Amino acid sequence: MRIAIINRNFSRTGGGAESYAVSIAEQLAARHEVHVYSQETDEPLAGVSYHRVATIGARPRWLNQFVFALSSWWQTRRGFDVVHSHENTWHGQVQTIHVRPLRYNLLHGKRGARRMLQWLKIRTSPRLATYLWLEGARFARKPGRSIVATSEMLRQECEAAYPGSRKRLLVITPGTKLQQDTITRTPARRMLDLPPEAPLLLFVANDYRRKGLDALLAALKLLPPDVQLVVAGKPGAAPRYVALARELGLASRVHFLGPLDDLTPAYRAADALAHPTLEDTYAMVVLEAMSHGLPVVVSGPAHCGIARELHDGQEALLLHDPRDVAALGRLLREVLDDEAMAAQLRQQGLRFAQSHSWEGVAQQYERLYEAACLPEKRR
């Protein structure tokens, strides 16, 4: 098939949604002709054709999003068997939703006057009105269209926001690669200039605040002084957290690595992953850490999509309240001190990761693509 993929930032370092799109395209490119339409890309895949989509610059973001939707529609409106969108755009037989719908955030649970005030706010804000219109276009009923949520938690939120999409909503969770690399703990730490023997916790995120770095730094202060923390991800918020680590007396115990094109050395260098996220539709980083054999402490199912598939004390240790610093500290200490517990988490987590391959994810999408082609063939 000739497939168009719409993704504004097509890069593994862009975040979980971007990495999801890249990983699917990588699998599909082995069997199909894949074209990517984006405004930003480091062209991470060989064998894929890249096409530049018009941009007006980073701000205002809502206007740039509309320009991206219009331009990507124009470029992909004909000549493809299927168009797969990972963005807010009306064009695409397959729409993959990665984040909680804006309509859910703005209107869910609001009644009477509160709901009327929210609608007034939307109608008087070009930004909100544009985002909401584009989002609604993704959920609109069209022949052959499928709407994919990347977790069961997100599917439920999409259904609550757009009840009419219920019959077309399905879940395809992220996958992971089974790791074949041979790098071990010591050379991995040497590559990243990390202490060779200290117990190391790993935190990976682009949005430090939303993924719980504030609580994690506070919990680190409760742990023995030899325990250190490695932070990987976009450095935009790093100055604030460097200052916070200094205020807490943790400057020598926290290592900010910035964005990494390949997180493998960080996974191999660490002793455990900490992901006390406040809100995560899935948390691909948890799945990736498990595939590297890392024990994981992660927020529970009320805050993190993947936690709905996990059993506390088996594949991971689940944190009921990500803001509970004392509880987070206890779970991290348990992982670091209890070798039997850590071994069980590694074994069960690896088994869980092995059942979630990107190849399997791509095959699910191929079935959707074939179904999307049928209405066109009937015309």
C-alpha positions as CSV (number, residue, x, y, z in Angstrom):
1,M,0.0,0.0,0.0
2,R,0.9,3.6,-0.5
3,I,0.6,5.2,3.0
4,A,0.7,8.8,4.1
5,I,1.6,9.5,7.8
6,I,0.7,12.9,9.2
7,N,2.8,13.8,12.3
8,R,3.9,17.4,12.9
9,N,7.1,16.4,14.7
10,F,8.4,13.1,13.3
11,S,11.2,12.2,15.7
12,R,11.9,9.7,18.4
13,T,13.1,12.4,20.7
14,G,9.8,14.4,20.4
15,G,8.0,12.4,23.0
16,G,5.9,9.3,23.4
17,A,3.4,10.2,20.7
18,E,6.1,11.0,18.2
19,S,8.1,7.8,19.1
20,Y,4.9,5.8,18.6
21,A,4.4,7.2,15.1
22,V,8.1,6.6,14.2
23,S,8.0,3.0,15.5
24,I,4.9,2.1,13.5
25,A,6.3,3.7,10.3
26,E,9.5,1.7,10.8
27,Q,7.6,-1.6,10.7
28,L,5.3,-0.5,7.8
29,A,8.2,0.7,5.6
30,A,9.5,-2.9,5.4
31,R,6.4,-3.9,3.4
32,H,4.8,-0.7,2.1
33,E,5.5,2.7,0.5
34,V,5.5,5.1,3.4
35,H,5.4,8.9,3.1
36,V,5.7,11.2,6.1
37,Y,4.3,14.7,6.2
38,S,5.7,16.9,9.0
39,Q,6.9,20.3,9.9
40,E,9.9,19.0,11.9
41,T,11.8,15.8,11.5
42,D,15.4,14.5,11.9
43,E,14.4,11.8,9.3
44,P,15.0,8.9,11.7
45,L,14.1,6.1,9.2
46,A,15.7,5.0,6.0
47,G,13.4,3.9,3.2
48,V,10.7,6.5,4.0
49,S,9.9,9.6,1.9
50,Y,9.8,12.9,3.8
51,H,7.7,15.9,2.8
52,R,7.8,19.3,4.3
53,V,4.5,20.8,5.5
54,A,4.1,24.6,5.7
55,T,4.6,26.4,9.0
56,I,4.2,29.9,10.3
57,G,6.6,29.3,13.2
58,A,6.1,28.1,16.7
59,R,3.7,30.7,17.8
60,P,0.8,31.2,17.9
61,R,0.6,27.4,18.2
62,W,-3.1,27.2,17.5
63,L,-2.7,29.0,14.2
64,N,0.3,26.9,13.2
65,Q,-1.8,23.8,14.0
66,F,-4.5,25.0,11.6
67,V,-1.9,25.8,8.9
68,F,-0.4,22.3,9.4
69,A,-3.8,20.6,9.1
70,L,-4.7,22.6,6.0
71,S,-1.4,22.1,4.3
72,S,-1.1,18.4,5.1
73,W,-4.7,17.8,3.9
74,W,-3.8,19.5,0.6
75,Q,-0.7,17.4,0.1
76,T,-2.3,14.1,0.9
77,R,-5.8,14.5,-0.4
78,R,-5.2,12.1,-3.3
79,G,-2.7,9.5,-4.5
80,F,-2.7,7.4,-1.3
81,D,-4.4,4.1,-0.3
82,V,-4.7,5.3,3.2
83,V,-3.9,8.4,5.3
84,H,-2.9,7.9,8.9
85,S,-3.0,11.0,11.1
86,H,-1.4,11.4,14.5
87,E,-2.4,15.1,14.7
88,N,-5.5,17.3,14.9
89,T,-6.6,17.3,11.3
90,W,-9.8,16.4,9.6
91,H,-8.0,14.3,6.9
92,G,-7.2,10.6,7.5
93,Q,-9.1,7.3,7.5
94,V,-7.1,6.3,10.5
95,Q,-6.9,8.7,13.4
96,T,-4.6,7.9,16.3
97,I,-5.4,9.8,19.5
98,H,-2.4,10.1,21.9
99,V,-3.6,12.7,24.5
100,R,-6.7,13.4,26.5
101,P,-9.3,15.2,24.3
102,L,-9.5,19.0,24.9
103,R,-13.3,18.6,25.0
104,Y,-12.9,16.2,27.9
105,N,-10.6,18.7,29.8
106,L,-12.9,21.6,29.2
107,L,-16.4,20.1,29.6
108,H,-16.4,16.8,31.3
109,G,-18.3,16.8,34.6
110,K,-19.5,20.4,34.1
111,R,-23.2,21.1,34.3
112,G,-25.5,24.0,34.2
113,A,-23.9,27.5,34.6
114,R,-20.4,26.1,34.7
115,R,-20.9,24.4,31.4
116,M,-22.4,27.5,29.8
117,L,-19.4,29.6,31.1
118,Q,-17.0,27.1,29.5
119,W,-18.8,27.3,26.2
120,L,-18.6,31.1,26.4
121,K,-14.9,30.8,27.0
122,I,-14.5,28.6,24.0
123,R,-16.5,30.7,21.7
124,T,-14.6,33.9,22.6
125,S,-11.2,32.3,22.3
126,P,-9.8,31.7,18.7
127,R,-7.2,29.3,20.2
128,L,-9.7,27.1,22.0
129,A,-12.3,27.3,19.2
130,T,-9.7,26.2,16.6
131,Y,-8.3,23.4,18.7
132,L,-11.8,22.1,19.5
133,W,-13.0,22.3,15.9
134,L,-10.0,20.4,14.6
135,E,-10.4,17.8,17.4
136,G,-14.1,17.3,16.6
137,A,-13.2,16.8,12.9
138,R,-11.0,13.9,13.9
139,F,-14.0,12.2,15.6
140,A,-16.4,12.9,12.8
141,R,-18.1,9.9,11.2
142,K,-16.7,9.1,7.7
143,P,-16.8,5.9,5.6
144,G,-13.9,3.6,6.5
145,R,-12.6,5.8,9.3
146,S,-11.2,4.2,12.5
147,I,-10.3,6.1,15.6
148,V,-7.5,4.6,17.7
149,A,-6.8,5.4,21.4
150,T,-3.4,4.4,22.7
151,S,-4.8,3.1,26.0
152,E,-8.0,1.9,27.5
153,M,-8.0,4.9,29.9
154,L,-7.8,7.2,26.9
155,R,-10.5,5.3,25.0
156,Q,-12.9,5.9,27.9
157,E,-12.0,9.6,27.9
158,C,-12.6,9.9,24.2
159,E,-15.9,8.1,24.5
160,A,-17.0,10.5,27.3
161,A,-16.0,13.5,25.2
162,Y,-17.4,12.2,21.9
163,P,-20.1,9.6,22.6
164,G,-21.0,9.3,18.9
165,S,-17.6,7.8,18.2
166,R,-18.1,4.8,20.5
167,K,-18.6,2.2,17.7
168,R,-15.5,3.4,15.8
169,L,-13.1,3.6,18.8
170,L,-10.6,0.9,19.5
171,V,-7.4,0.6,21.5
172,I,-3.9,-0.2,20.1
173,T,-1.4,0.2,22.9
174,P,2.3,1.0,22.2
175,G,4.8,-1.7,21.6
176,T,8.5,-2.1,22.2
177,K,11.6,-3.7,20.7
178,L,13.0,-6.8,22.3
179,Q,16.5,-5.7,23.2
180,Q,19.4,-7.4,21.5
181,D,22.1,-4.9,22.6
182,T,25.2,-6.1,24.5
183,I,26.0,-3.0,26.4
184,T,26.3,-3.6,30.2
185,R,26.0,-1.4,33.3
186,T,29.7,-0.3,33.6
187,P,30.3,0.8,30.0
188,A,26.9,2.4,29.9
189,R,27.7,4.5,32.9
190,R,31.1,5.4,31.4
191,M,29.5,6.5,28.2
192,L,27.2,8.9,30.1
193,D,29.8,10.0,32.6
194,L,27.9,8.6,35.6
195,P,29.2,7.3,38.9
196,P,30.4,3.7,38.4
197,E,29.0,2.1,41.6
198,A,26.2,4.4,43.1
199,P,22.6,3.1,43.1
200,L,21.0,5.0,40.2
201,L,17.4,5.8,39.6
202,L,16.3,6.9,36.1
203,F,13.6,9.4,35.2
204,V,12.7,10.0,31.5
205,A,10.3,12.7,30.4
206,N,10.0,15.9,28.3
207,D,7.4,17.4,30.6
208,Y,9.2,17.2,34.0
209,R,6.4,18.7,36.0
210,R,3.6,16.6,34.7
211,K,5.6,13.4,34.9
212,G,6.4,14.0,38.6
213,L,9.9,15.2,38.9
214,D,9.0,17.5,41.8
215,A,7.9,14.6,44.0
216,L,10.8,12.4,42.8
217,L,13.4,15.0,43.9
218,A,11.7,15.3,47.3
219,A,11.7,11.5,47.6
220,L,15.3,11.3,46.7
221,K,16.1,13.5,49.7
222,L,14.5,10.7,51.9
223,L,16.8,8.0,50.4
224,P,20.3,7.1,51.5
225,P,22.9,9.7,50.4
226,D,24.6,7.3,48.0
227,V,21.4,7.0,45.9
228,Q,21.6,9.2,42.8
229,L,19.1,10.2,40.0
230,V,19.5,10.4,36.3
231,V,17.1,12.7,34.4
232,A,16.8,12.3,30.6
233,G,14.6,14.4,28.3
234,K,14.2,17.8,26.7
235,P,16.2,20.5,28.7
236,G,13.6,23.3,28.4
237,A,12.6,23.0,32.1
238,A,16.0,21.8,33.3
239,P,17.2,25.2,34.8
240,R,14.2,25.3,37.2
241,Y,14.9,21.7,38.3
242,V,18.6,22.2,38.6
243,A,17.9,25.1,40.9
244,L,15.4,22.9,42.8
245,A,17.9,20.2,43.3
246,R,20.4,22.7,44.6
247,E,17.8,24.1,47.0
248,L,17.2,20.6,48.3
249,G,20.9,19.9,48.8
250,L,20.8,17.3,45.9
251,A,23.0,19.0,43.3
252,S,25.7,16.4,43.5
253,R,23.2,13.5,43.3
254,V,21.1,14.5,40.3
255,H,22.5,14.2,36.7
256,F,20.7,16.0,33.9
257,L,21.5,14.3,30.6
258,G,19.2,16.3,28.3
259,P,17.5,14.6,25.3
260,L,19.2,11.3,24.1
261,D,18.7,10.0,20.6
262,D,19.2,6.5,22.0
263,L,18.0,5.8,25.6
264,T,19.6,2.4,25.7
265,P,22.7,3.5,27.7
266,A,20.5,5.2,30.2
267,Y,18.4,2.1,30.7
268,R,21.4,-0.1,31.0
269,A,23.1,2.3,33.5
270,A,20.2,2.5,35.9
271,D,19.1,0.2,38.7
272,A,15.4,1.2,38.5
273,L,13.0,3.5,36.6
274,A,10.9,6.0,38.6
275,H,7.8,7.3,36.8
276,P,5.5,9.1,39.4
277,T,3.5,10.7,36.6
278,L,0.5,12.9,37.4
279,E,-1.1,12.2,34.1
280,D,-0.1,9.7,31.4
281,T,-2.4,8.2,28.8
282,Y,0.0,5.2,28.6
283,A,3.7,5.8,29.5
284,M,5.8,4.1,26.8
285,V,8.9,4.8,28.9
286,V,7.7,2.2,31.4
287,L,7.3,-0.4,28.7
288,E,10.8,0.4,27.3
289,A,12.4,0.2,30.7
290,M,10.8,-3.3,31.2
291,S,12.2,-4.4,27.9
292,H,15.6,-3.6,29.2
293,G,15.0,-5.5,32.4
294,L,14.6,-2.6,34.7
295,P,12.4,-2.7,37.8
296,V,9.8,0.0,37.7
297,V,8.0,2.2,40.2
298,V,5.0,3.9,38.4
299,S,1.8,5.8,39.3
300,G,-1.3,3.7,39.6
301,P,-4.2,3.3,37.1
302,A,-5.9,6.6,38.1
303,H,-2.9,8.5,36.7
304,C,-1.2,6.2,34.2
305,G,-2.7,4.1,31.4
306,I,-0.1,1.3,31.4
307,A,-0.8,0.7,35.1
308,R,-4.2,-0.7,34.2
309,E,-2.4,-3.6,32.6
310,L,0.0,-4.2,35.5
311,H,-0.3,-6.0,38.8
312,D,1.2,-4.3,41.9
313,G,4.2,-6.2,43.1
314,Q,4.4,-8.4,40.0
315,E,5.4,-6.4,36.8
316,A,5.9,-3.1,38.8
317,L,5.3,-1.3,42.1
318,L,2.3,1.0,41.8
319,L,2.1,4.3,43.5
320,H,-1.4,5.2,44.5
321,D,-0.8,8.9,44.9
322,P,2.1,10.4,42.8
323,R,2.2,13.4,45.1
324,D,2.8,11.2,48.2
325,V,6.5,11.8,48.6
326,A,6.9,9.4,51.6
327,A,5.1,6.5,49.8
328,L,7.3,7.1,46.7
329,G,10.4,7.1,48.8
330,R,9.4,3.8,50.5
331,L,8.7,2.1,47.1
332,L,12.0,3.2,45.6
333,R,13.9,2.1,48.7
334,E,12.2,-1.3,48.5
335,V,13.3,-1.7,44.9
336,L,16.8,-0.8,45.6
337,D,17.2,-2.8,48.9
338,D,15.2,-5.9,48.2
339,E,17.1,-7.9,45.7
340,A,14.5,-10.7,45.5
341,M,11.7,-8.1,44.8
342,A,13.8,-6.4,42.2
343,A,14.6,-9.7,40.5
344,Q,10.9,-10.6,40.3
345,L,10.0,-7.2,38.9
346,R,12.7,-7.6,36.2
347,Q,11.5,-11.1,35.3
348,Q,7.7,-10.3,35.2
349,G,8.3,-6.9,33.6
350,L,10.4,-8.4,30.8
351,R,7.7,-11.0,30.2
352,F,5.1,-8.2,29.9
353,A,7.3,-6.3,27.5
354,Q,7.8,-9.3,25.3
355,S,4.0,-9.6,24.8
356,H,4.0,-6.0,23.4
357,S,5.9,-5.9,20.1
358,W,5.9,-3.1,17.5
359,E,5.5,-5.8,14.8
360,G,2.2,-6.8,16.4
361,V,1.1,-3.2,16.7
362,A,1.9,-2.6,13.0
363,Q,-0.2,-5.7,12.0
364,Q,-3.2,-4.3,13.8
365,Y,-2.8,-1.1,11.8
366,E,-2.5,-2.9,8.6
367,R,-5.9,-4.5,9.2
368,L,-7.4,-1.1,9.7
369,Y,-5.7,0.2,6.5
370,E,-7.3,-2.7,4.6
371,A,-10.7,-1.9,6.0
372,A,-10.2,1.8,5.2
373,C,-9.5,0.9,1.5
374,L,-12.8,-1.0,1.1
375,P,-15.2,2.0,0.9
376,E,-12.9,3.5,-1.8
377,K,-12.9,0.3,-3.8
378,R,-16.7,0.1,-3.7
379,R,-17.1,3.5,-5.3
